[in-house]
Amino acid sequence: MKIWNFGIIGAGLIADFHAKAIQSLENSRLVGICSSNPNKARHIAEKYNCNIFKNPSELLRSDEIEIVTIATPSGAHMEPTIEAAKYGKHVICEKPLEISLERIDKMIEAHNKAGTKLGGIFNYRYHDSFKYMKSAVDDGRFGTITYASISVPWWRSDDYYKDSWHGTLKLDGGGALMNQAIHMIDILQHLIGPVNSLQAYIATLGHSIEVEDTATAVLKFKNNALGVIYGSTASFPGQFRRIEITGTKGTAIQEENSFKIWQFADQTEADNEIFNRFHQIEGGGGVSDPGAIPFEPHAKNIAAFIDSIETGIPFEINGHEARKAVEIVLAIYTSAREKRPFNFL
């Protein structure tokens, strides 16, 4: 079995999840980390027994490292990702892939040119309960889907926004949508398909930051279903994230990774088993503490990326796929800023 050697660029909170996920896999090993904050890099290196590199270039020049994870602030993903392509390294990048479509497209182009793989991290896709939701949609069990919505009513304290980049336009690129609800926006578009048009409102109501802490949007999907997006970091004390899909033959409502409703016109015994298996609330991490999430979905996300490298099969969250959620978030911002509906091409 080949062991894949990883390097991590960035040493903030999410880097610890990357490190833990990499070390948990039998076929991966963390070689080193670099960060603009030497103390944080030292903490990760000591905790996971890996090397410290002075800067991204030194890390990327290492012949030992084959795959790089990007854990820098969101608006600083592009530069190390493009540099990694020049050194022939595969890259898996934390969400959002970047904060503008132009920067994302440059990342995609660089890896296409280099022949290396670029993947995104949307770890919610790797929860077991989500697979049943996806299968039900793909198998047409909802009939004609009439409505789909997500709700992310989370809480972040003022202390969360006191670091150097959270809540800033330059490095966060947005607020409750771009940083937090983007996970569920990815799930929504992956399940229901492309959005045709939307009308949105955003506001900053609970914090003194440059970006939104509350946002809503009404959607029309290309399959004619209607929907709603709600995301917030100003909803004390933080509530479970939620997705609802309903149609002419079924309804599923999921809170965290658990089903509140799982009901279809063609109900089977297997459906009862699924509901019973996922009926109790599991999760809750992230509603008020960004560090209170399990690392296992990250590990599954990274394992799937390794598998795509080994098999040559396209990664399900490649650059183009990871771009879609950012495109929706940016459309919401445009609609809210210009006070008009946004129509996708």
Buried (B, 14 or more C-beta within 10 A) or exposed (E): EEEBBBBBBBBBEBBBBBBBBBBBBEEBBBBBBBBBEEEBBBBBBEEBEBBBBEEBEBBBEBEEBBBBBBBBBBBBBBBBBBBBBEBEBBBBBBBBBBBBEEBBBBBBBBBEEBEBBBBBBBBBBBBEBBEBBBEBBEEEBBBEBBBBBBBBBBBBEEEBBEEEBBBBBEBBBBBBBBBBBBBBBBBBBBBBBEBBBBBBBBBBEBBEBBBBBBBBBBBBBEEEBEBBBBBBBBBBEBBBBBBBBBBEBBBBBBBBBBBBBBBBEEEEEEBEEBBEBBEEEBBBEBBBBBEEBBBBBBBBBBBBBBEBBEEEEEBBBBBBBBBBBBBBBBBBBEBBEEEEEBEEE
